[in-house]
Amino acid sequence: MENFTPFSALFGGALIGLGALILMLGLGRIAGISGIVSQALFNRNDRPWRLAFLLGLIAGPITLSLFVTDLDYSTPELTSTTLLAGLLVGLGTAWGSGCTSGHGICGIGRFSVRSIVATLVFMCAGIVIATLFH
């Protein structure tokens, strides 16, 4: 567990939670990425804040990389497998009425029973798959 970084993970999680809270208090909107993306693409109402949110998701890491030069991250190679995986994730978010982050961060924070159940299912499925393939 040489990459275990509890303080940076805690700090990052707190920032994500704070951002979700600010969006909820400021605009009364939920910071579920799949909903923000789909509504930005297919619904003209509220498009400006959704595009600004998505731009911030892209601009944040780029801006950070200008100041912090020793970031260690990798980008997956674009293959037919990653494209298929992306399509399956999109299908899963449509069927699950949201993505794992939306249910886990925003839904649980609002005490949504549907999100609590969905997050438990995600976590249990992930544990089972990781156990089988590790």
C-alpha positions in Angstrom: 0.0 0.0 0.0 2.7 2.4 -1.0 0.2 4.7 -2.7 -2.1 5.0 0.3 -2.6 8.7 0.9 -5.3 9.2 3.4 -4.8 13.0 3.9 -4.9 13.9 0.2 -7.9 11.5 -0.2 -9.7 13.1 2.7 -8.9 16.6 1.5 -10.1 15.8 -2.1 -13.2 14.1 -0.8 -14.0 17.2 1.4 -13.5 19.5 -1.6 -15.9 17.3 -3.7 -18.5 17.4 -0.9 -18.1 21.1 -0.5 -18.6 21.6 -4.2 -21.7 19.5 -4.2 -23.0 21.4 -1.2 -22.3 24.8 -2.8 -24.2 23.7 -6.0 -27.1 22.4 -3.9 -27.3 25.6 -1.7 -26.6 28.0 -4.6 -28.7 26.6 -7.4 -30.7 23.9 -5.8 -29.1 21.4 -8.2 -27.5 18.0 -7.6 -23.9 17.5 -8.7 -24.4 14.2 -10.4 -22.1 14.2 -13.4 -24.2 11.9 -15.7 -27.3 14.1 -15.2 -25.3 17.3 -15.8 -23.7 15.9 -19.0 -27.0 14.5 -20.4 -28.9 17.7 -19.6 -26.1 19.9 -21.1 -26.3 17.9 -24.3 -30.1 17.4 -24.7 -31.8 20.2 -22.7 -31.3 23.9 -23.5 -32.7 25.0 -20.0 -29.9 25.6 -17.5 -27.2 24.8 -20.0 -24.8 27.7 -19.1 -24.2 26.5 -15.5 -23.9 22.9 -16.6 -21.3 23.8 -19.3 -19.4 26.0 -16.7 -19.4 23.0 -14.3 -18.1 20.6 -16.9 -15.5 23.2 -18.0 -14.4 23.5 -14.4 -13.9 19.7 -14.2 -11.5 20.0 -17.2 -9.8 23.3 -16.3 -9.1 22.3 -12.6 -6.6 19.5 -13.3 -5.0 21.5 -16.1 -4.6 24.5 -13.9 -3.2 22.3 -11.1 -0.7 20.8 -13.5 0.7 24.3 -14.2 1.7 24.7 -10.6 2.4 21.1 -9.5 4.9 19.4 -11.7 5.3 16.0 -10.0 1.8 14.7 -10.6 1.7 10.9 -11.2 -1.2 9.8 -13.2 -1.9 7.8 -16.3 -4.4 8.0 -19.1 -5.8 4.8 -20.5 -5.1 3.9 -24.1 -8.1 4.5 -26.4 -9.0 1.1 -27.6 -12.2 -0.7 -28.6 -12.3 -2.1 -25.1 -12.2 1.3 -23.5 -14.8 2.6 -25.9 -17.1 -0.4 -25.1 -16.5 0.1 -21.4 -17.5 3.8 -21.7 -20.7 2.9 -23.6 -21.5 0.3 -20.9 -20.9 2.9 -18.2 -23.2 5.3 -20.0 -25.9 2.6 -20.3 -25.5 1.7 -16.6 -25.9 5.3 -15.6 -29.1 5.6 -17.6 -30.5 2.3 -16.2 -29.4 3.2 -12.6 -30.8 6.7 -12.7 -27.4 8.2 -12.1 -23.7 7.4 -11.8 -21.9 5.9 -8.8 -20.5 9.3 -7.7 -23.9 11.0 -8.0 -25.6 8.3 -5.9 -22.7 8.0 -3.5 -21.9 11.6 -2.9 -25.1 13.5 -3.5 -27.7 10.9 -3.0 -26.4 9.6 0.4 -25.9 13.2 1.5 -29.6 13.8 0.9 -30.5 10.5 2.6 -32.1 9.1 -0.6 -33.1 5.5 0.0 -32.7 4.8 -3.7 -29.1 6.1 -3.7 -28.2 4.3 -0.5 -29.4 1.0 -2.0 -27.7 1.7 -5.3 -24.4 2.6 -3.6 -24.5 -0.6 -1.5 -25.1 -2.6 -4.7 -22.2 -0.8 -6.5 -19.9 -1.5 -3.6 -20.9 -5.1 -3.1 -20.5 -5.8 -6.9 -17.1 -4.1 -6.9 -15.9 -6.1 -3.9 -17.1 -9.4 -5.5 -15.5 -8.6 -8.9 -12.2 -7.4 -7.4 -12.1 -10.5 -5.2 -12.7 -12.8 -8.2 -10.2 -11.2 -10.5 -7.4 -10.4 -8.0 
